[in-house]
Amino acid sequence: MTVRLLYFAGLRERLGMSGEELSLPSGVATVAALRTHLSGRDETWHAALSGNSALRVAVNQVMANANTAIKAGDEVAFFPPVTGG
């Protein structure tokens, strides 16, 4: 299945890209599984996306959590938490 991934703010800078189309292996069907898959790319990706990093995720522009299902054609956006002041 292919999904569209978007990376925002400092995460975009850290990873060196704003987004990508990615064909996922079978078994990657939730936000948590996607983060684990992406974290395995290399140390930069691991530090940015591992379960220990504080990130917000939206699937098709709706806030999501680790258990949110993803399916072919979905847009998954990752962004750091935003604070105001």
C-alpha positions in Angstrom: 0.0 0.0 0.0 1.2 3.5 -0.8 0.7 6.5 1.5 1.7 10.2 1.4 3.9 11.3 4.3 4.4 14.9 5.3 7.0 16.3 7.7 6.6 19.7 9.2 8.7 22.4 11.1 11.9 21.2 12.8 11.1 17.6 11.8 11.2 18.6 8.1 14.6 20.3 8.7 16.0 17.3 10.7 15.0 14.8 8.0 15.9 17.0 5.1 12.6 16.5 3.3 9.0 17.9 3.5 7.3 14.7 2.3 7.4 11.6 0.3 5.2 8.9 -1.2 6.0 5.6 0.4 5.0 2.0 -0.4 4.6 0.2 3.0 5.4 -3.4 3.7 2.6 -5.7 4.8 2.0 -5.4 8.5 2.4 -1.7 8.6 -1.2 -0.7 9.2 -1.2 1.7 12.2 0.5 5.0 13.0 2.7 3.1 15.6 3.8 0.5 13.1 4.6 3.3 10.6 6.7 5.2 13.1 8.6 1.9 13.9 9.1 1.2 10.2 10.4 4.8 9.5 12.6 4.7 12.6 14.5 1.8 11.2 15.9 3.8 8.3 18.9 5.1 10.2 19.9 7.0 13.4 18.6 10.3 12.2 15.2 8.8 11.5 15.3 6.8 14.7 16.0 9.9 16.8 13.3 11.9 15.0 10.5 9.3 14.9 11.1 6.7 17.6 8.3 6.2 20.1 10.2 8.3 22.6 10.1 11.4 20.6 7.2 13.8 21.2 5.4 14.1 17.9 1.8 14.8 16.8 0.4 12.9 13.9 -2.6 13.5 11.7 -4.1 11.0 9.2 -6.1 12.7 6.4 -5.9 16.0 8.4 -7.5 14.5 11.5 -5.5 14.2 14.7 -4.4 10.6 15.3 -2.9 8.4 17.9 -0.6 5.4 17.8 -3.5 3.0 17.3 -5.0 4.9 14.3 -5.3 2.7 11.3 -3.7 3.7 8.0 -4.7 2.5 4.6 -3.7 2.9 1.0 -3.9 6.5 -0.2 -3.9 8.1 3.2 -2.0 11.2 4.0 0.0 11.0 7.2 1.5 14.2 8.6 4.1 14.3 11.4 4.8 17.5 13.3 6.4 18.5 16.6 4.1 19.7 19.3 3.5 23.5 19.1 3.5 25.8 22.1 2.5 29.3 22.3 3.3 32.2 24.5 
